[in-house]
Amino acid sequence: MFRWIPVAILLQYGFAKIFGAQFTILDSELDKPMGTVSGFWLTWYYFGYSPVFGTLIALAQIGLGIALAFRRTALLGAAGTVRLLGGIAVLNLSYGIAIDAMLIALIGAGCAAYVLWRHRRELTALFWKNGQDGAAPPPPRTRPRWVPAGVLALLLALAASCSFYTANYNNRAPTPLDGTWDVTAGSFRPPGLPGPAERVYFEHNRAFQAVLRSGQTWQTYHFEVDAATTTIRLWRTWLSKGEQLLSGTYSLGAGRLTIAGTDLVTGRPLVLELRTVPAHQLRPSP
């Protein structure tokens, strides 16, 4: 059991990176001055900046998970897992990423450490000359050979499918408006902004999340789009919605977006004209 817990954690972490459920960055975070960005987004952007580096981390996690699944390679897998998941826990704590993620990493590292403890005689014999005279004999086989392979295959399928779903159907729900837009005409000042919105981010990597910027203030909202009727609605709180702030229609063409509707806070009609912001203006080239 202690081997399979970190196996499941490692496979989930690895496939999440491959399918884009981790190390994705929001345009609104890229557009902030570095001094205002949280430790979470600094870390996320750093590890996701290079696709090669992110993929290597993912492959290392999947490889260690597979190694832990088999008795012959469990010691090698456990040695790498303690270091990797322990490092993740330290990163989570140091950069304030997430308490639940830190706990998961600590549990995985602790289980892998227990596997190392069970092999303490072999490790003592390997690293200390005055240790044991020889490695302990392997424990007698108590289950068929196919059982670890079958459990591993199931965990691989679950981790891959869950990560693919999270990346493509949970984290993302693409709309025609996804991207960053500068407000070129019109005025809209929803609650939470010190002045009229100057830039609008319809986040591709966070389903239903819109971020509006005024000066050096970024405020998050919930938006929904119906492409069939070209309607758009905006609420005060991402995911839970709360107070509805805007209802209207939109039109797109040649990097231009026009939103015509009603400011539901003031009850006044509004027309916003926006121009797309090229991605290279937000994200430096690797």
N, C-alpha and C positions, 0 to 999 in steps of 0.2 A: 504493500500500500504506500509506504513512504517513497518508493521510487516513482509511482504513478502520479502522485500529486504534482511534483515539479515537471513531469513529462507533459501533463495537460497544460500547465502554465506556460511552459516554453513553446509548445506548439501553437497555442493561442497567440502569444506575443509575436512569434515568427510570421505566421500567416497574416496577422493584422498589418504588419509592415509591407508584406508582399502585395496585398490587395488594397492598400491605401487607407486602412482604418486608423493607422497611426502615422505620425510624422507629417501630417498635412497641416498647412498654415492658412490662416485667414487673411484676406487682403486688407481688412481693417487693421489687423495687428502689424502687417508689414509697413503700413503707412504711418505708424506712430513713431515719434522720436524714441531712440533706444532707451533713454533714461526712464521712460514711462511704461516700458513693456515689462510684464511680469516675468518671474523666473521660469514659470511653466512655458510660456511662449518662446522665451529665449532658448531654452533647452530643446523644445520641439523643433524650432526652426534650424538650430545648429545640426541636430542629427538628421533632419530631413533635407538639408541643403544639397547634399550630394546623393543622388539615387544609388550610386555604386556603394557608398558607405552604408546607407540604410539597408540595402539588399544583403551586404555581407553580414551585418548584425542579424538580420532575419535568418540567413542560412546557418549562422553559428547557433542560434537558438534552436532551430529545427534539428540540426545535427546533434546537439547535446541532448535534446529530448529523445531522439531515436537511440542514442548511445545508452541512455539511462534505462530504456525499455528492456534491454537484454542483459542477462547476468554477466556474460563475458566482457561486456564493455561498460557495465554499470559504474565501476570505480572511476574510469576515465570520464564518463559523463558527469558523475557527481562532483569530481574535482573542478571541472569547468563550470558547473552550474552554481556551486557555492560562490565562486568569484563573480560570475555574471549577475546572478540575481541579488547577491549582496551589494554589488555596485549600483544596481538599479534602485535598491532600497535607500542607499546613501544619497543618490541623485534626487529621489523623491523627497527625502527629508530636507536636503540642503537647499533645494530650489522651490520648495513649497508646491510640489506638483499635485499630489492627491494622497490623502491618508489611506484610503482604501487600496490604492495601487501599491503603496509602501507596505501595507500589511500582507498583501498577496505575495509580493516579492520576498518578504521576510519568511512567510510560511514555506514558500518553495525552497529558499536557501536553507531553512532549518531542516526540512525533510532531506535535502541532499547532504547536509552535514551529518545527519543520522546514518545515511548510507556510508559515508566516510568512516564514521565511528565503528560501524560493524566490520569494516576492513582495517581496523587499527593495527592488527598484527602484521598484515602485509605492508602497511605504510611504515610501521616501525622498523621492519626488516629492511625496507628499501632506503629509508632516509637516515637511520641511525645504525652505525656499524655494530654497536654493542646491544642491539635490540634482539628481537627474536631470532632463533637459528634458521628459521625458514617460514615460508608463507603457510598460512593455515589452509588445510584442504578445503576444497569447495564444498558447500553444503549439498547433501543428497538431493537429487532432482525429485520434486514432489508433484510436478504438473507436466502435462504433455508439452512437447516443443512448440506446437502451434499456438498455444495460449498467449504468450507474450506478443507474437506477431499479429494475432487476431485483435487483441486489445489495442495494440499500436495502430493498426489499420483503422479501427473505429475512431480512435482519438484524432488521427490525421484527417479523416473525413469530417468529423465534427468541427475541429479547429478551422479547417479550410472553409467549410460552408458558412460557419458563423462569422468569420472574418469577412468573407465576400459579401454576405448580407449586410453586415454592419457598415462596410465601406460604401456600398452602392444603393442600399435601400433604407438605411437608418441615418447615417451621417450625411448622405446626399439625396436630394430630391430635385434634380435639375429643373430650372425654369428658363424661359427665353430671356429673362432679365439678369441672369447671373453675371456678375462682374462689378466693376467699379465705375461710378458715374459722377461727373461734376455737374452741379446745378448751374446752368447758364442763364436761366430766366425763371421768374416766379419766386414765391416765398412760402416756406412751410416750416413752422417751428413747433414740433410736438413737445410735450412735457419731457423734461430732462435735458434739454438743450438750452444754452445761454443765449442763443440767437438763431436765426434761420439756418436751415441745413445748407451746407456748402458742398458736401460730398456724400454720396450714398453708396453703400456696399451691399449688394445682394449676394450673400456668401454662398459660393458653390460647395464648399466643404462643410457647411453646417446647414442642414435642411431647415427651411423656414426662418432663417436668421437674417435680419436686415440691420445694418449699423449705419447711423447717421452721424456726421461730424460737423461740428460748428466750432471754428477756432481750434483750440487744443482739447476739445471735449468730444469723446466718442460715446454714443449711447446705443444700446442694443434694443431691438424691437422684434416683433413677430410679424412676418408677412406671408400672404398666400396669393397665388396667381392662378387664374384659370385661362389657359392659353386658348381654349375654344371660344370663349366669350371676350377675351382680352380684358379681363377685369383684374383689379388688384385691390387688396385690403391690407391694412396695417393695424396691429394691436400694440399695446404698451409693453407687454411682457412676453419674451420669447418662450414658446411652447405652451405656457399656461394662458397666454393671450391677455386676459384682463380687459381693460377698457379699449374699445375700438377707436382708433384715431383718424383713419382715412378710409374712404371708399371711393373707387373711381374706375376709369378705364385707361388703357395705355395704347400707344402706337409706337412701333419700332421701324427704323429705316436708316441705313448708311451711318451707323455709329451714333444715331440720335434716338432719344427716348422722350416721349411726351406723355405726361400723366395729367389727366383732367378728371376732377372729382370734387369731393367735399371734405373740408377739414371738419371732422365731427366734434372736435373740441370747441371750436368757435362757431360752427355752423355756416361758415363762409365757403363759397366755391373757390377752387384753386386750380391753377394750370402751372405745371412745372415742366420746364424744358431741360434736358440733361444731355451731356456728351460723354461718350465712353472714354475711360482712361486706359491707355495701353498698359498691358501687364508689365512691360519692361520698366515703366516708370515707378513701379512699386517694388519689383523684385530684381535685385542685382543679378547680372549674368554669372553663372558658375564658372 
